[in-house]
Amino acid sequence: MRSLAGAECDRSLKVPIAGPGVGRIVRCFKRRVRKEAGVRTPVSTIGDIFTRAHALYADRPAVRDDHHTLTYDALGREARRFANAIRISGVNSGARVLMIAPNSCDWVIADHGLTIGGYTRVGVLPRLHSAEVEQIADDIEPAMVIVDSQWLADNSDSWIPDSVKHVLICGDEKSLTGRHQGFTEFVSQGTDDELPSPDPQSTAWVMYTSGSTGKPKGVLASQYSVGAHVRNGLHEVEFKTTDVSLHTAPISHFSGTIHHNTVAVGGLNVLKPRFDAVSVLDAARAGEVTILPLVPTMITMLLDEMSDREKPTGKVGNVRMLPYSGSAIQPHRAAQAREYFGDVMHQFYGASESPLPISVLRPTDHADIVNSMGLSRLESAGRPADFVDVKILDDNGEEVPTGQRGEIAVRGDQVSPGYWRSPTSTAEVFVDGWLRSGDVGCIDEHGYLFIIDRRKDMIITGGFNVYPREVENVIVSLPGVHSVAVVGAPDRQWGEVITAVVVREPGGKIDETAVIAHCRRFLGGFKVPKRVSFVSELPTSGAGKVLKARIKADLWVGHQRLV
């Protein structure tokens, strides 16, 4: 990769002011001027964004799942009833409510109700194991739990603290036992009274990500910071009232928050509980979808399905926007997707502590890259978004000269206020108004941000974050395991796959099957290793620290990136 450097955007003006790249250069220059002038579009809280949409787009369809469709008026009414029902039940504003459920209208009602009511939503991935959810529940101490009936049937409710007074069941509400109450019944107990606007600095969400010790860590998001996230997204990409967004990734996940942009303009969000390549393509070809948010793994699956059935035409139904994020995409896959879908690709880079977009690779960038710059530029994460500041720092916290690698630091209204009950981690990661992302990157002379590696060893598999320590803690508890190192290995479909390198105890007989089976008992499926290898010893430094970089280097031979 040539001259991966990042100067001020106006340095790009040294290239000829003509040709296909001039629009991009002028945009970049204007972006710098706008930042230096201090111009910012005002930020509404996420609660006010929801309330405005309920009123302004009352008769338009807001959300649809496999069973129901709600207009914005109906969504607002149900959300207010839910918020008021919580208040009537004796749960105070600001209390944490843990939610674990697949994409559904109930999920959106709860999301809107908690947000406009001033409560804190704690969204948990349904793919997590009950043991992992128990860790989160113990940490967050929820006042209320909302859980899907099927997830509960597959797991248990033993993780729910005794202090929780209300356990609401969505999905199948017919078979309720003990302290369980149907979500729909609970909502019906509330009134349709208007609610005061929440404090902009109050906590709207806590979203859990893996911590450096293997213990989940709660990332805070305020009413204001989530509103800024929506503002930034609307500024970077044109969302329309006529848009239909199809969501197959969990909207409880960070990448799923893009659906709030559709809400802000009165569009329709169509929710599916899981991704299926055939059904997604059928909906797209039928013209039912205009926006198709995906992670690279999903794009790969779609392309595999399409290449078996049809030749690329540069258009699929009415799809006009294909936003993707979550991990890197192979350059040839990005180019192939453009051949099939046309100039609709938007890549967003974001982080748990700073929701997308930190940077954007636009459709015009994809076109310019493919046509004139060479495929390697498709490995970039695009250029910094307008209302976000990005710089590259060395180990001493100083900005590096143009072209050098360092830690990516981010500043903007959308950045998290910190971590839940973790002042030490907050002080380490949020420094002088800047988020120290833990990602290693650089910026080239045209302003493109490249993510090279992760200082924190995080693995991204299929768009989901996995911290190796979590998996290592489980594997090392298996009798016969002496030590283990977990890393990400390159994979065509998943981006990275969880790979465990195990040292057996002397005389140990464990094999790959035993390790994987043990992990399945304690971890969500996406955290279970797909590959297990056995070695006599792990490479270590003189201080005895496992050298994961050396392990990864062997696995990533032939790849420029290590993530």
Secondary structure, 3 states (H helix, E strand, C coil): CCCCCCCCHHHHHHCCCCCCCHHHHHHHHHHHHHHHHCCCCCCCCHHHHHHHHHHHCCCCEEEECCCCEEEHHHHHHHHHHHHHHHHHCCCCCCCEEEEECCCCHHHHHHHHHHHHCCCEEEECCCCCCHHHHHHHHHHHCCCEEEEEHHHHHHCCCCCCCCCCCEEEEECCCCCCCCCEEEHHHHHHCCCCCCCCCCCCCCEEEEEEEECCCCCEEEEEEEHHHHHHHHHHHHHHCCCCCCCEEEECCCCCCHHHHHHHHHHHCCCEEEECCCCCHHHHHHHHHCCCCCECCECHHHHHHHHHHHHCCCCCCCCCCCCCEEEECCCCCCHHHHHHHHHHHCCCEEEEEEECCEEEEEEEECHHHHHHHHHHHCHHHHHCCCEECCCEEEEEECCCCCECCCCCCEEEEEEECCCCCCECCCHHHHHHHEECCEEEEEEEEEECCCCCEEEEEECCCCEEECCEEECHHHHHHHHCCCCCEEEEEEEEEEECCCEEEEEEEEEECCCCCCCHHHHHHHHHHHCCHHHCCCEEEECCCCCECCCCCECHHHHHHHHCCCCCCCC
